[in-house]
Amino acid sequence: MNKEKQNEFLALYEPVHDRFERFCRARVYGDMDYRDLMNETLLRAYQKFETLRSKEAFLAFLFSISVRILANNNRKKKERAVDLGDNKFQIQDNHQDTASSAEVYMLHKALAQLPEAQRECIILFEISGFNMKEIAEIQSTSLSNVKQRLRRGRLKLKEILSFVATNT
């Protein structure tokens, strides 16, 4: 291993670790373990570290890799045609305190019901703190598409969470 490359990679990763972890937790809810996604993303990012054009875009670099990994994982799941039904929501999050665990569970469950593009857009904007222009670059789409995905995703989330609140 090249020690200089490793040190440079770690120097870029450490400040964004928390944001990256939050993105992975929210994005994969019910599909796979977020730690698996983080580990595989970091491995691929390290292997392709030389292709990074700008150090400022490191977090977006990680996000784009993780999105591709998830897409490949979902494609493989569809090929196997395994239906997990409601079991995909039975993931415990041991990192949350008990006061907020129910709300986080309901939010992640609601996010998992959104179409993939809307879910990813909301996670990037609301949870990870990216601006709309950065999201457009990450998702390889136009700014107007990002705005529309956010709007539709928020409306759908409101509908889902309102339905849950009235039925509990």
C-alpha positions as CSV (number, residue, x, y, z in Angstrom):
1,M,0.0,0.0,0.0
2,N,1.1,3.5,-0.8
3,K,1.3,5.2,2.6
4,E,1.0,8.7,1.0
5,K,-2.2,7.7,-0.9
6,Q,-3.6,6.2,2.3
7,N,-2.9,9.3,4.4
8,E,-4.4,11.6,1.8
9,F,-7.5,9.4,1.5
10,L,-8.0,9.4,5.3
11,A,-7.4,13.1,5.5
12,L,-10.3,13.7,3.1
13,Y,-12.5,11.0,4.6
14,E,-12.3,11.9,8.3
15,P,-14.1,15.2,8.1
16,V,-17.0,13.8,6.0
17,H,-17.4,10.5,7.9
18,D,-20.5,11.5,9.8
19,R,-22.3,12.9,6.8
20,F,-21.4,9.8,4.7
21,E,-22.6,7.5,7.5
22,R,-25.9,9.4,7.8
23,F,-26.4,9.2,4.0
24,C,-25.7,5.4,4.0
25,R,-28.0,4.7,6.9
26,A,-30.9,6.6,5.4
27,R,-30.3,5.5,1.8
28,V,-30.1,1.7,2.4
29,Y,-32.8,1.3,5.0
30,G,-34.2,-2.1,4.5
31,D,-32.1,-3.0,1.4
32,M,-28.8,-4.0,3.1
33,D,-26.7,-3.2,6.1
34,Y,-25.4,0.4,5.9
35,R,-22.0,-0.7,7.2
36,D,-21.6,-3.1,4.3
37,L,-22.4,-0.3,1.9
38,M,-19.9,2.0,3.6
39,N,-17.1,-0.6,3.6
40,E,-17.7,-1.5,-0.1
41,T,-17.9,2.2,-1.1
42,L,-14.7,3.1,0.8
43,L,-12.8,0.1,-0.8
44,R,-13.9,1.1,-4.3
45,A,-13.2,4.8,-3.6
46,Y,-9.7,4.0,-2.4
47,Q,-9.1,1.8,-5.5
48,K,-10.3,4.6,-7.8
49,F,-8.8,7.5,-5.7
50,E,-6.6,8.6,-8.6
51,T,-9.7,9.4,-10.7
52,L,-10.9,12.0,-8.2
53,R,-10.7,15.3,-10.1
54,S,-11.2,17.7,-7.1
55,K,-10.6,17.1,-3.4
56,E,-13.7,19.3,-2.7
57,A,-15.8,16.8,-4.5
58,F,-14.7,13.8,-2.3
59,L,-18.1,13.4,-0.5
60,A,-19.9,13.5,-3.8
61,F,-17.4,11.0,-5.1
62,L,-18.3,8.7,-2.2
63,F,-22.1,9.2,-2.7
64,S,-21.9,8.4,-6.4
65,I,-20.0,5.2,-5.8
66,S,-22.5,4.1,-3.1
67,V,-25.5,4.9,-5.3
68,R,-24.0,2.6,-8.0
69,I,-23.3,-0.1,-5.5
70,L,-26.9,0.1,-4.3
71,A,-28.2,0.0,-7.9
72,N,-26.1,-3.1,-8.6
73,N,-27.3,-4.7,-5.4
74,N,-30.9,-4.0,-6.2
75,R,-30.5,-5.3,-9.7
76,K,-29.1,-8.5,-8.3
77,K,-32.0,-8.8,-5.8
78,K,-34.5,-8.4,-8.7
79,E,-32.7,-11.1,-10.7
80,R,-33.1,-13.5,-7.8
81,A,-36.7,-12.5,-7.4
82,V,-36.7,-12.9,-3.6
83,D,-39.6,-11.1,-2.0
84,L,-38.9,-10.1,1.6
85,G,-42.3,-8.5,2.2
86,D,-42.5,-6.5,5.4
87,N,-39.4,-8.1,6.8
88,K,-37.1,-5.5,5.1
89,F,-38.2,-3.0,7.8
90,Q,-37.2,-5.1,10.7
91,I,-33.7,-3.6,11.0
92,Q,-32.7,-2.4,14.4
93,D,-30.7,0.8,14.7
94,N,-28.6,0.5,17.9
95,H,-27.1,3.9,17.5
96,Q,-30.2,5.9,18.3
97,D,-31.4,6.8,21.8
98,T,-34.8,5.5,22.8
99,A,-36.5,8.8,22.7
100,S,-36.1,9.2,19.0
101,S,-35.8,5.6,17.8
102,A,-39.5,5.4,17.0
103,E,-39.5,8.6,14.9
104,V,-36.4,7.5,13.1
105,Y,-37.9,4.1,12.4
106,M,-41.0,5.7,11.0
107,L,-39.1,8.2,8.9
108,H,-36.8,5.5,7.4
109,K,-39.8,3.2,6.8
110,A,-41.6,6.1,5.0
111,L,-38.4,7.0,3.0
112,A,-38.2,3.4,1.9
113,Q,-41.6,3.7,0.3
114,L,-40.6,6.6,-2.0
115,P,-39.3,6.0,-5.5
116,E,-35.5,5.7,-5.5
117,A,-34.8,9.0,-7.2
118,Q,-37.0,11.0,-4.8
119,R,-35.7,9.1,-1.8
120,E,-32.1,9.8,-2.7
121,C,-32.8,13.4,-3.5
122,I,-34.5,14.0,-0.1
123,I,-31.7,12.2,1.8
124,L,-29.0,14.2,0.0
125,F,-30.8,17.5,0.6
126,E,-32.5,17.1,4.0
127,I,-30.1,14.7,5.8
128,S,-26.8,15.2,4.1
129,G,-27.0,18.9,3.6
130,F,-26.2,19.2,-0.1
131,N,-27.6,22.1,-2.1
132,M,-29.7,21.5,-5.2
133,K,-26.9,22.1,-7.7
134,E,-24.7,19.5,-6.0
135,I,-27.5,17.0,-6.0
136,A,-28.1,17.6,-9.7
137,E,-24.5,16.8,-10.3
138,I,-24.6,13.7,-8.1
139,Q,-27.8,12.4,-9.7
140,S,-26.7,13.5,-13.2
141,T,-29.9,15.4,-13.8
142,S,-31.1,19.0,-14.2
143,L,-31.8,21.4,-11.4
144,S,-35.5,21.5,-12.3
145,N,-35.6,17.7,-11.9
146,V,-34.0,17.9,-8.4
147,K,-36.6,20.6,-7.4
148,Q,-39.4,18.4,-8.7
149,R,-38.1,15.3,-7.0
150,L,-37.8,17.2,-3.7
151,R,-41.4,18.6,-4.1
152,R,-43.0,15.3,-5.0
153,G,-40.9,13.4,-2.4
154,R,-41.9,15.7,0.4
155,L,-45.6,15.5,-0.6
156,K,-45.5,11.8,-0.7
157,L,-43.6,11.6,2.7
158,K,-46.2,13.9,4.2
159,E,-48.9,11.7,2.9
160,I,-47.3,8.5,4.2
161,L,-46.5,9.9,7.6
162,S,-49.9,11.5,8.0
163,F,-51.5,8.1,7.2
164,V,-49.3,6.4,9.8
165,A,-50.1,9.1,12.4
166,T,-53.8,8.7,12.0
167,N,-53.7,4.9,12.1
168,T,-51.6,4.5,15.2
